[in-house]
Amino acid sequence: MRPLLAALVGALAAAGAFAVFAPASGGPPPTEPPAPELNTVVAHGTVPVGVQMPARRSDRTIERAVLQARRAAMPSALAKARAEATALAGAAGLRLGGPIGIARDIGPPGYWDESTGQFGPGRWCGQIWTTRRVRGSDGELHRVRRSHHGCPVPRSQYVRLTVTFAVR
């Protein structure tokens, strides 16, 4: 009876450890996008856009500047997606209709992307480490590491849209 009890306790401990550490690993890899529906063309439009430096840098002001830059780039990304879809439909001998679906491509939940915040989602301010070489009294070069609080503003962002168009 004791070996059975020990095996049961061991199995429960292993299941508990898996339940604790599995979500921390980031989850499963992203899945492939589903196949497009009939009579549709799916196209992508990607546009780089510059981010304007806010007068006062904080998480909130940098996030606002990044969102404004993304909003300003969406019409250009849509135009690029439309041009790609027109070329695809023309190559297949079809005529392009209007858009029936649109999505901004972002990482799946659990996957961090630096374009959403350098120090985590929505976090643009944090500890920045710098290293510089200093010649010591012995004449040798030494590396000195220092940290300071900073709020680096990204110079640019990319907006990527996936647009589904109807075809005739």
WOCOR-V235677 format. One record per residue. N is the residue number from 0. RES is the residue in one letter. SS is DSSP state (helix for helix, strand for strand, loop for the rest). PHI is phi as a letter, one per 30 degrees, with the letter a starting at -180 (* if undefined). Layout:
{{N & RES & SS & PHI} {N & RES & SS & PHI}}
This chain:
{{0 & M & loop & *} {1 & R & helix & d} {2 & P & helix & d} {3 & L & helix & d} {4 & L & helix & d} {5 & A & helix & d} {6 & A & helix & d} {7 & L & helix & d} {8 & V & helix & d} {9 & G & helix & d} {10 & A & helix & d} {11 & L & helix & d} {12 & A & helix & d} {13 & A & helix & d} {14 & A & helix & d} {15 & G & helix & d} {16 & A & helix & d} {17 & F & helix & d} {18 & A & helix & d} {19 & V & helix & d} {20 & F & helix & c} {21 & A & loop & d} {22 & P & helix & d} {23 & A & helix & d} {24 & S & helix & d} {25 & G & loop & j} {26 & G & loop & i} {27 & P & loop & d} {28 & P & loop & d} {29 & P & loop & d} {30 & T & loop & d} {31 & E & loop & d} {32 & P & loop & d} {33 & P & loop & d} {34 & A & loop & d} {35 & P & loop & d} {36 & E & loop & d} {37 & L & loop & d} {38 & N & loop & i} {39 & T & strand & b} {40 & V & strand & b} {41 & V & strand & c} {42 & A & strand & b} {43 & H & strand & c} {44 & G & strand & b} {45 & T & strand & b} {46 & V & strand & b} {47 & P & strand & d} {48 & V & strand & b} {49 & G & strand & d} {50 & V & loop & c} {51 & Q & loop & d} {52 & M & loop & d} {53 & P & loop & d} {54 & A & loop & d} {55 & R & loop & b} {56 & R & loop & c} {57 & S & loop & a} {58 & D & helix & e} {59 & R & helix & d} {60 & T & helix & d} {61 & I & helix & d} {62 & E & helix & d} {63 & R & helix & d} {64 & A & helix & d} {65 & V & helix & d} {66 & L & helix & d} {67 & Q & helix & d} {68 & A & helix & d} {69 & R & helix & d} {70 & R & helix & d} {71 & A & helix & d} {72 & A & helix & d} {73 & M & helix & d} {74 & P & helix & d} {75 & S & helix & d} {76 & A & helix & d} {77 & L & helix & d} {78 & A & helix & d} {79 & K & helix & d} {80 & A & helix & d} {81 & R & helix & d} {82 & A & helix & d} {83 & E & helix & d} {84 & A & helix & d} {85 & T & helix & d} {86 & A & helix & d} {87 & L & helix & d} {88 & A & helix & d} {89 & G & helix & d} {90 & A & helix & d} {91 & A & loop & c} {92 & G & loop & i} {93 & L & loop & c} {94 & R & loop & c} {95 & L & strand & d} {96 & G & strand & c} {97 & G & strand & d} {98 & P & strand & d} {99 & I & strand & c} {100 & G & strand & a} {101 & I & strand & b} {102 & A & strand & b} {103 & R & strand & d} {104 & D & loop & d} {105 & I & loop & b} {106 & G & loop & d} {107 & P & loop & d} {108 & P & loop & e} {109 & G & loop & j} {110 & Y & loop & c} {111 & W & loop & d} {112 & D & loop & b} {113 & E & helix & d} {114 & S & helix & d} {115 & T & helix & c} {116 & G & loop & l} {117 & Q & loop & d} {118 & F & loop & c} {119 & G & loop & k} {120 & P & loop & e} {121 & G & loop & i} {122 & R & loop & c} {123 & W & loop & c} {124 & C & loop & c} {125 & G & strand & l} {126 & Q & strand & d} {127 & I & strand & c} {128 & W & strand & c} {129 & T & strand & b} {130 & T & strand & b} {131 & R & strand & b} {132 & R & strand & c} {133 & V & strand & b} {134 & R & strand & d} {135 & G & loop & d} {136 & S & loop & d} {137 & D & loop & d} {138 & G & loop & i} {139 & E & loop & d} {140 & L & strand & d} {141 & H & strand & b} {142 & R & strand & c} {143 & V & strand & c} {144 & R & strand & c} {145 & R & strand & b} {146 & S & strand & b} {147 & H & strand & a} {148 & H & strand & d} {149 & G & strand & a} {150 & C & loop & b} {151 & P & loop & d} {152 & V & loop & c} {153 & P & loop & d} {154 & R & loop & d} {155 & S & strand & b} {156 & Q & strand & b} {157 & Y & strand & c} {158 & V & strand & c} {159 & R & strand & b} {160 & L & strand & c} {161 & T & strand & c} {162 & V & strand & b} {163 & T & strand & c} {164 & F & strand & c} {165 & A & strand & d} {166 & V & strand & b} {167 & R & loop & b}}
